[in-house]
């Protein structure tokens, strides 16, 4: 009878050790999964940041092109206005003078 009780205690002790081992393995797996999840999250963030930099560079390039185009158009309009002024300023001055003097 003692032999049977000892065997039951031995089986119970072994079962407890297996449960403890399983719990420890569970903790290790959960810890490893958390590390892997953090690594995946960091990798996704890194890729998203890289894409964001590329998009910002592309958008900046497009904006710079538009700014350059607008600047060129502005310069052309200034030149056109300057030509009109150069061609007409003497006549305008004389017209203003005549109106003031009353001629």
Helices and strands as residue ranges (DSSP letters): H 2-101
